[in-house]
Amino acid sequence: MVVYFRYEKARMERKRIAEATKGMGRPKVGGPFQLIDENGKPFSSEDMKGKYALVYFGFTHCPDICPEELDKMAGMIDQVKARAGNVMRPIFITCDPARDTPAVTKTYLSEFHPDMIGLTGTWEDIKAVCKHYRVYFSTPPGVQSGQDYLVDHSIYFYLMDPEGDFVEAIGRQHSAEQAAKIITDHVLDWRGRMDKN
């Protein structure tokens, strides 16, 4: 009986977190976008729907944090798949469209996990999607063509439900195991339709 009450209390807390992001007076995270995937094909916010989406913003020339976080994302993907099936779309959106072409993004992501979808677009497109997700990013002013530089950006995974609504932000403080549990718990609580193909 105690185990049931603990489970139910945890489930209600997850439900509160998920529903709190949909309330009035809260900044909306996410929104419509149209970008290009790693194969050069259009990919929109509508293509995210049907599964949970785990969205990460970064750049392929990042020397340390993005590779660490994408390794962690790969672990999350495998653990969620093992516990709940094929219920998640892992998405990487570049903050550096000047260098991160579809081909560059495809090669980069192949080092981490075959399920990752890489998105790029024009600088204006990326700026707009970053604004929708409340992502901060900044490139140094006056960068010359061919010059190496770093892009400062927010470091979170954004979990979106199968209807495209924001559920929870997962930060660097979470291990792959902790993050996979958070995601799996939300997935198992979901009562709507979900694509598992």
ChimeraX attribute file (.defattr): number of C-alpha atoms within 10 A of each C-alpha:
attribute: neighborCount
match mode: 1-to-1
recipient: residues
	/A:1	6
	/A:2	7
	/A:3	8
	/A:4	9
	/A:5	10
	/A:6	11
	/A:7	12
	/A:8	12
	/A:9	12
	/A:10	13
	/A:11	16
	/A:12	13
	/A:13	12
	/A:14	18
	/A:15	15
	/A:16	12
	/A:17	14
	/A:18	19
	/A:19	14
	/A:20	14
	/A:21	17
	/A:22	15
	/A:23	10
	/A:24	8
	/A:25	7
	/A:26	9
	/A:27	12
	/A:28	15
	/A:29	21
	/A:30	20
	/A:31	17
	/A:32	11
	/A:33	15
	/A:34	18
	/A:35	19
	/A:36	19
	/A:37	23
	/A:38	23
	/A:39	14
	/A:40	16
	/A:41	11
	/A:42	14
	/A:43	18
	/A:44	16
	/A:45	14
	/A:46	13
	/A:47	13
	/A:48	21
	/A:49	19
	/A:50	20
	/A:51	23
	/A:52	28
	/A:53	26
	/A:54	25
	/A:55	23
	/A:56	24
	/A:57	26
	/A:58	23
	/A:59	25
	/A:60	21
	/A:61	17
	/A:62	14
	/A:63	10
	/A:64	8
	/A:65	13
	/A:66	17
	/A:67	19
	/A:68	14
	/A:69	20
	/A:70	20
	/A:71	16
	/A:72	19
	/A:73	26
	/A:74	19
	/A:75	19
	/A:76	25
	/A:77	25
	/A:78	16
	/A:79	19
	/A:80	22
	/A:81	16
	/A:82	11
	/A:83	15
	/A:84	15
	/A:85	15
	/A:86	17
	/A:87	21
	/A:88	31
	/A:89	22
	/A:90	26
	/A:91	21
	/A:92	25
	/A:93	24
	/A:94	23
	/A:95	29
	/A:96	24
	/A:97	21
	/A:98	12
	/A:99	17
	/A:100	22
	/A:101	22
	/A:102	20
	/A:103	13
	/A:104	14
	/A:105	24
	/A:106	21
	/A:107	13
	/A:108	18
	/A:109	19
	/A:110	13
	/A:111	12
	/A:112	17
	/A:113	17
	/A:114	11
	/A:115	15
	/A:116	22
	/A:117	20
	/A:118	31
	/A:119	29
	/A:120	28
	/A:121	24
	/A:122	14
	/A:123	13
	/A:124	10
	/A:125	16
	/A:126	23
	/A:127	18
	/A:128	17
	/A:129	22
	/A:130	23
	/A:131	15
	/A:132	16
	/A:133	17
	/A:134	14
	/A:135	18
	/A:136	14
	/A:137	18
	/A:138	13
	/A:139	13
	/A:140	9
	/A:141	6
	/A:142	6
	/A:143	10
	/A:144	8
	/A:145	8
	/A:146	7
	/A:147	6
	/A:148	9
	/A:149	12
	/A:150	13
	/A:151	15
	/A:152	15
	/A:153	16
	/A:154	17
	/A:155	19
	/A:156	19
	/A:157	22
	/A:158	22
	/A:159	26
	/A:160	25
	/A:161	25
	/A:162	22
	/A:163	16
	/A:164	21
	/A:165	20
	/A:166	23
	/A:167	24
	/A:168	23
	/A:169	15
	/A:170	20
	/A:171	14
	/A:172	14
	/A:173	9
	/A:174	12
	/A:175	16
	/A:176	20
	/A:177	14
	/A:178	13
	/A:179	24
	/A:180	23
	/A:181	16
	/A:182	18
	/A:183	27
	/A:184	23
	/A:185	17
	/A:186	20
	/A:187	21
	/A:188	11
	/A:189	13
	/A:190	14
	/A:191	7
	/A:192	9
	/A:193	10
	/A:194	18
	/A:195	12
	/A:196	12
	/A:197	9
